[in-house]
Amino acid sequence: MYVAVKGGERAIENAHAWLAEERRGDQTVPELSVAQIREQMTLAVNRVMAEGSLYDPDLAALAIKQARGDLIEAIFLIRAYRTTLPRFGTSQPIDTESMACDRRISATFKDLPGGQVLGPTFDYTHRLLDFKLAADSDVTEAPQRDAPDRRMPHVADFLNREGLIEEAPHDDTEPRDLTREPLEMPADRPLRLQSLARADEGFILSLAYSSQRGYGRNHAFVGELRIGQLAVEMDIPELGFSIEIGEITVTECESVNQFIGSKTEPPQFTRGYGLVLGQSERKAISMAVVDRAMRWEELGEDNVGAPVQDTEFVLYHADNIQATGFLEHIKLPHYVDFQSELELVRKLRREAGAEQVQEAAE
Amino acid sequence: MTDQAYNFAYLDEQTKRMIRRAILKGLAVPGYQVPFASREMPMPYGWGTGGVQVSAAVMTTDDCFKVIDQGADDTTNAVSIRSFFKRTAGVKATTRTAEASIIQTRHRIPEDALTESQILVYQVPIPEPLRFLEPRESETRKMHSLEEYGLMHVKLYEDISRHGHIATSYAYPVKVEGRYVMDPSPIPKFDNPKLGDCPAIQLFGAGREQRIYALPPYTQVISLDFEDHPFDPSKADHACGLCGAEHSYLDEVIIDDAGGRMFVCSDTDFCRSRQEDGHKGKDAA
């Protein structure tokens, strides 16, 4: 005798209890604190802040802990929290020339005002497992020097003095807000950059890579990459002037790209731009390359049908929260639709079978 | 008891107002997909975020809420959405179709006829009926505004020439009031006839795709077909094993290791009330 399945409610409760237990793991091992994650898993925290579009290292660390280290799940937690926050206003645009740089490199000039600053990079480490880290390890203090007391000029500005690179477009119109308006095509550059800044790092990386390999190639030099801290200022109407409301770390990449000129533009270098919350240079460089590739129309380049040139394709598929939701939803029950497909396939097979029998008889 | 930290029904009033405007526009232009600034919800995209936002926007404290997934009240995601609104809005919940003032559904329309005092909210994965014929949103919007639906008819025609039938069994496209071609969400085509001339308001929410559309009461909704291949709302050719209903949509359930199977109503409330009224199917105890 068949009894219809019941008990979804209890199953869900039990699943949540088990999940909490699995999250904690072996209880004889000390529990991770949020501060430990924030301080020692910084780059994971940075990715969650960037793609979650919320600058709060403590919340990002908490989300990583709750998500058992699944960064997309952690990003989702942050996004769902972010959407409930009230908006007090908009900050002043940040001025990246005033950045206190931890790192600032240029691949186009050997030396330049402000100098090359390597900063805390993996770039020249040998990727050998450091077994000392498996035990407790003390860190020797890194050598220090005084921070240069100057603004860090942008490399592109030096090129601009000779007119060798396109003028950065200056536009004071308020950009559209991706999180408050539906995404509609065609998307202008501010909207595209907004979308890329919170886009999935892996997706943007692969698109940029595909462009480098020839699918919509625009050879990019890293004109400049900088990582550091910046003050965020906001106008307070009651005060009548702007005040500093906090400090954030960002990664900025400006690419310098070949451009042989078109019917309307003389030969000159062009720009791609990437800006990401936190320290994430892989994402910032990828973003600059993808941004530049999507500008083919405005620069009068050919559309060679490369994925990276297809703005609608890129923007509609770049958000990992949307992507993972829709992808994973296919594990939800679909028996009603499957049942109707079953009926259809049975019907078509019956008819195909009948035809074959008839052909054999003839 | 509602969670104090959140507004009634989770969304803030500004967001609800924005969604209500989209709903009103949708009702004014039946079948037209209205873009709206969908919010990130505390459940994943694909789990019914569009339906949840629409339900939250129309919900009042006097409402009685029912959620079904695949026709059933006790499937896990239906349980989860029901408890979300119990928690954030404190509204009454029910499993009885007749008692509910808002019914949120995934993939089915209840068997019992709806009334003028009810709102049916559909969860929609892909709102664009032309999406699998033309992947570009910029193109499909143009096709709708020019009423250019030839591609859809060609697709249905090709189905017939290849298979002898229109090979679409769910999310079967409809034409609304002779104007917009609309995706009824992935309901089986068996449910399509219930879309038209329905006394209840029908609202469709697609969260990830940021679209809302609507059917006001008593709207004309016609499933696309050809004169010589009329629309056929087929279902499994069986009666319900538990309640004996012959005209309800059925789920096929595998009941033993030998692959033995039986058919039961997908609408669990419909099936239960029939059994309570003394109807018995051949497999009932």
Interface residues (C-beta under 8 A of the other chain):
Chain A: M1 Y2 A4 V5 K6 G7 G8 E9 A11 I12 F76 R79 A80 R82 T83 T84 P86 T179 R180 E181 P182 L183 E184 M185 P186 E312 Y316 I321 Q322 T324 G325 F326 L327 E328 H329 I330 L332 P333 H334 Y335 V336 D337 Q339 S340 E341 L342 E343 L344 K347 L348 E351
Chain B: Y6 D12 P35 F36 A37 S38 R39 E40 M41 P42 P44 Y45 G46 W47 T49 D69 Q70 G71 D74 T75 T76 N77 A78 V79 S80 S83 H107 R108 P125 R136 E137 S138 H163 G164 H165 A167 S169 Y170 A171 P186 I187 P188 K189 F190 R208 Q210 R211 S234 K235 A236 G241 L242 Y249 L250 D251 E252 V253 I255 M262 V264 S266 T268 C271 D283 A285
